Amino acid sequence: MPSINCLLSSLLIAFTFFTTLTFSATLLPNNEVEALEEIAETLGKTDWNFSADPCGGEWGWATKNPVKGRKMLSLVAAPTTLFAMLVLKTQNLPGSLPPELVKLPYLQEIDFTRNYLDGSIPPEWGTMQLVNISLIGNRLTGSIPKELGNISTLANL
């Protein structure tokens, strides 16, 4: 009869193996990939690779050796969420700010610094739990929507 220590050790190893396997195989759900497709269209972003997992760090989602200050895409996964931050700095994006960001329920930070985005801030963003929004160096017009006042988590705009 195996000792209790041997049995517990085996269970711990099995649990660690299956937990690691489960977390490493996590992919972004289809509905969030579809939301990213809509967001790309609104932004005028044409070089994302939708056949690859956005959180996998593959080409078409992440730049291996980006030019200093230029970020192609950062999707940062948090332990309890799919991703929490969307960073698109200095991409020369010609579109407008995407209201479709509301379809990414765990998004906490948005950084569209130094692009050519025009229009106004979507009032729909007021329903999100954002902490940081950076829109420096764009061609935005209009006033800040009053709905952004509903974001109790917002620390920086």
One Martini backbone bead per residue (centre of mass of N, CA, C, O) as a GRO file, in nm:
protein
  157
    1MET     BB    1   0.094   0.038   0.025
    2PRO     BB    2   0.085   0.353  -0.020
    3SER     BB    3   0.183   0.630   0.089
    4ILE     BB    4   0.063   0.938   0.165
    5ASN     BB    5   0.303   1.102   0.051
    6CYS     BB    6   0.300   0.978  -0.232
    7LEU     BB    7   0.011   1.052  -0.305
    8LEU     BB    8   0.034   1.361  -0.262
    9SER     BB    9   0.262   1.405  -0.464
   10SER     BB   10   0.110   1.302  -0.712
   11LEU     BB   11  -0.124   1.505  -0.699
   12LEU     BB   12   0.047   1.762  -0.719
   13ILE     BB   13   0.173   1.702  -0.993
   14ALA     BB   14  -0.091   1.672  -1.152
   15PHE     BB   15  -0.207   1.950  -1.090
   16THR     BB   16   0.026   2.117  -1.209
   17PHE     BB   17   0.011   2.006  -1.496
   18PHE     BB   18  -0.292   2.076  -1.561
   19THR     BB   19  -0.276   2.377  -1.498
   20THR     BB   20  -0.056   2.451  -1.701
   21LEU     BB   21  -0.202   2.343  -1.952
   22THR     BB   22  -0.454   2.518  -1.933
   23PHE     BB   23  -0.315   2.806  -1.934
   24SER     BB   24  -0.146   2.763  -2.204
   25ALA     BB   25  -0.428   2.705  -2.382
   26THR     BB   26  -0.531   2.981  -2.376
   27LEU     BB   27  -0.780   3.154  -2.552
   28LEU     BB   28  -0.933   3.373  -2.723
   29PRO     BB   29  -1.236   3.439  -2.765
   30ASN     BB   30  -1.430   3.481  -3.039
   31ASN     BB   31  -1.582   3.743  -2.950
   32GLU     BB   32  -1.309   3.903  -2.907
   33VAL     BB   33  -1.195   3.873  -3.189
   34GLU     BB   34  -1.433   4.011  -3.330
   35ALA     BB   35  -1.394   4.279  -3.182
   36LEU     BB   36  -1.107   4.329  -3.297
   37GLU     BB   37  -1.199   4.350  -3.589
   38GLU     BB   38  -1.378   4.600  -3.549
   39ILE     BB   39  -1.158   4.781  -3.429
   40ALA     BB   40  -0.966   4.775  -3.671
   41GLU     BB   41  -1.160   4.910  -3.869
   42THR     BB   42  -1.201   5.178  -3.712
   43LEU     BB   43  -0.882   5.244  -3.697
   44GLY     BB   44  -0.724   5.125  -3.962
   45LYS     BB   45  -0.629   4.830  -3.907
   46THR     BB   46  -0.443   4.590  -4.133
   47ASP     BB   47  -0.207   4.389  -3.963
   48TRP     BB   48  -0.377   4.176  -3.842
   49ASN     BB   49  -0.377   3.827  -3.726
   50PHE     BB   50  -0.669   3.627  -3.715
   51SER     BB   51  -0.519   3.329  -3.717
   52ALA     BB   52  -0.410   3.427  -3.450
   53ASP     BB   53  -0.333   3.458  -3.126
   54PRO     BB   54  -0.330   3.753  -2.954
   55CYS     BB   55  -0.182   3.615  -2.682
   56GLY     BB   56   0.081   3.466  -2.836
   57GLY     BB   57   0.301   3.666  -2.983
   58GLU     BB   58   0.249   3.681  -3.275
   59TRP     BB   59   0.264   3.763  -3.576
   60GLY     BB   60   0.032   4.038  -3.606
   61TRP     BB   61   0.046   4.131  -3.278
   62ALA     BB   62   0.364   4.139  -3.249
   63THR     BB   63   0.670   4.300  -3.197
   64LYS     BB   64   0.989   4.197  -3.168
   65ASN     BB   65   1.143   4.488  -3.287
   66PRO     BB   66   1.067   4.770  -3.195
   67VAL     BB   67   1.046   5.083  -3.223
   68LYS     BB   68   1.104   5.329  -3.038
   69GLY     BB   69   0.776   5.407  -2.914
   70ARG     BB   70   0.662   5.156  -3.076
   71LYS     BB   71   0.343   4.989  -3.081
   72MET     BB   72   0.155   4.745  -3.206
   73LEU     BB   73   0.092   4.538  -2.954
   74SER     BB   74  -0.080   4.508  -2.635
   75LEU     BB   75  -0.159   4.212  -2.452
   76VAL     BB   76  -0.264   4.181  -2.119
   77ALA     BB   77  -0.268   3.931  -1.903
   78ALA     BB   78  -0.468   3.823  -1.647
   79PRO     BB   79  -0.542   3.588  -1.417
   80THR     BB   80  -0.880   3.662  -1.440
   81THR     BB   81  -0.826   3.742  -1.742
   82LEU     BB   82  -0.766   3.792  -2.069
   83PHE     BB   83  -0.748   4.118  -2.093
   84ALA     BB   84  -0.636   4.465  -1.989
   85MET     BB   85  -0.451   4.576  -2.241
   86LEU     BB   86  -0.438   4.845  -2.497
   87VAL     BB   87  -0.158   4.904  -2.724
   88LEU     BB   88  -0.128   5.189  -2.976
   89LYS     BB   89   0.161   5.323  -3.065
   90THR     BB   90   0.259   5.487  -3.330
   91GLN     BB   91   0.056   5.391  -3.607
   92ASN     BB   92  -0.099   5.589  -3.794
   93LEU     BB   93  -0.395   5.604  -3.734
   94PRO     BB   94  -0.697   5.699  -3.936
   95GLY     BB   95  -0.930   5.676  -3.756
   96SER     BB   96  -1.135   5.595  -3.485
   97LEU     BB   97  -1.283   5.563  -3.198
   98PRO     BB   98  -1.386   5.260  -3.052
   99PRO     BB   99  -1.689   5.147  -2.928
  100GLU     BB  100  -1.615   4.828  -2.930
  101LEU     BB  101  -1.461   4.806  -2.653
  102VAL     BB  102  -1.714   4.702  -2.488
  103LYS     BB  103  -1.652   4.392  -2.591
  104LEU     BB  104  -1.415   4.421  -2.363
  105PRO     BB  105  -1.473   4.353  -2.034
  106TYR     BB  106  -1.149   4.361  -1.912
  107LEU     BB  107  -1.077   4.636  -1.987
  108GLN     BB  108  -0.846   4.898  -1.842
  109GLU     BB  109  -0.645   4.980  -2.085
  110ILE     BB  110  -0.577   5.271  -2.301
  111ASP     BB  111  -0.338   5.323  -2.589
  112PHE     BB  112  -0.337   5.596  -2.851
  113THR     BB  113  -0.072   5.724  -2.891
  114ARG     BB  114   0.025   5.880  -3.164
  115ASN     BB  115  -0.198   5.950  -3.392
  116TYR     BB  116  -0.492   5.999  -3.638
  117LEU     BB  117  -0.731   6.028  -3.465
  118ASP     BB  118  -1.077   6.097  -3.488
  119GLY     BB  119  -1.307   6.272  -3.327
  120SER     BB  120  -1.466   6.123  -3.056
  121ILE     BB  121  -1.547   6.014  -2.758
  122PRO     BB  122  -1.708   5.745  -2.665
  123PRO     BB  123  -1.977   5.708  -2.455
  124GLU     BB  124  -1.959   5.393  -2.414
  125TRP     BB  125  -1.708   5.396  -2.221
  126GLY     BB  126  -1.885   5.457  -1.955
  127THR     BB  127  -1.934   5.125  -1.909
  128MET     BB  128  -1.654   5.089  -1.818
  129GLN     BB  129  -1.348   4.965  -1.626
  130LEU     BB  130  -1.148   5.198  -1.639
  131VAL     BB  131  -0.821   5.343  -1.557
  132ASN     BB  132  -0.678   5.402  -1.847
  133ILE     BB  133  -0.645   5.692  -2.076
  134SER     BB  134  -0.465   5.737  -2.392
  135LEU     BB  135  -0.481   6.033  -2.641
  136ILE     BB  136  -0.224   6.146  -2.724
  137GLY     BB  137  -0.176   6.281  -3.036
  138ASN     BB  138  -0.446   6.363  -3.178
  139ARG     BB  139  -0.770   6.449  -3.369
  140LEU     BB  140  -0.966   6.548  -3.161
  141THR     BB  141  -1.312   6.621  -3.093
  142GLY     BB  142  -1.475   6.773  -2.867
  143SER     BB  143  -1.608   6.659  -2.587
  144ILE     BB  144  -1.629   6.515  -2.293
  145PRO     BB  145  -1.812   6.272  -2.196
  146LYS     BB  146  -2.024   6.236  -1.929
  147GLU     BB  147  -2.005   5.918  -1.910
  148LEU     BB  148  -1.712   5.909  -1.787
  149GLY     BB  149  -1.822   5.972  -1.492
  150ASN     BB  150  -1.908   5.656  -1.445
  151ILE     BB  151  -1.602   5.588  -1.396
  152SER     BB  152  -1.480   5.480  -1.092
  153THR     BB  153  -1.180   5.367  -1.198
  154LEU     BB  154  -1.075   5.631  -1.305
  155ALA     BB  155  -0.741   5.786  -1.304
  156ASN     BB  156  -0.672   5.836  -1.626
  157LEU     BB  157  -0.694   6.103  -1.909
   0.00000   0.00000   0.00000
